[in-house]
Amino acid sequence: MRDLTVTVPDEVYRQDRVRAAEQGRSVSALVSEYLATLGDAEGEFERLVAQQEEVLTEVDSFRASDRLDRDQLHERAVR
């Protein structure tokens, strides 16, 4: 584990200290959790890009005429 020094405005620190206390945690734990979610978000983005590429390879062809017209769309939604 690494130590990290972060400088934040006093008001931000006060708000975060209150939030941490409400959750029975430390400000350090909140910051650590936040930083971990940044890495998770990047992994999630990469997963979604891979999923999109997979779906696109399965699409053989696309024609605008394949779309439902307005009446068909509303009829289908009602069922």
Secondary structure as UniProt FT lines:
FT   HELIX           10..22
FT   TURN            23..24
FT   HELIX           27..58
FT   HELIX           64..66
FT   HELIX           70..78
//
